[in-house]
């Protein structure tokens, strides 16, 4: 009985910890992780050279929006060759960090 209660407590403690870890992106780590992204997403005019297509501005977007977009590109539910390739190797923590970084920009 006591053992079961302790196990339950430990399990809920772990769940709370991992939820906090997911919610809290580290913007400084995200700045480093976003280095490759900035070549496209930090350009003033938000167009690339060829073929000419619009690159959306992600600085100042909400972290939740960026996180959802990146997870969509990573799992393929949102299709765009460039972004599918860019998101393919990101971990949940990378995405949280990158989202925190971009959300802190451009305001
Ligand atoms: C080669 C250029 C390029 C690189 C590098 C790049 N992106 Fe993108 N990104 C784009 C384009 C183009 C789109 C628009 C795709 C679409 O229409 O779905 C986009 C879309 C996005 C979106 C969705 C924006 C919206 O308004 O819905 C997010 C978020 C994003 N990129 C984040 C990133 C992150 C984070 C990285 C680095 C890991 C990255 N991108 C690297 C070109 C790039």
Boltz pocket constraint, residues with backbone or C-beta under 6 A from the ligand:
constraints:
  - pocket:
      binder: B
      contacts: [[A, 33], [A, 34], [A, 36], [A, 37], [A, 38], [A, 39], [A, 40], [A, 41], [A, 53], [A, 54], [A, 55], [A, 56], [A, 57], [A, 58], [A, 65], [A, 66], [A, 69], [A, 70], [A, 79], [A, 80], [A, 82], [A, 83], [A, 86], [A, 87], [A, 98]]
      max_distance: 6.0
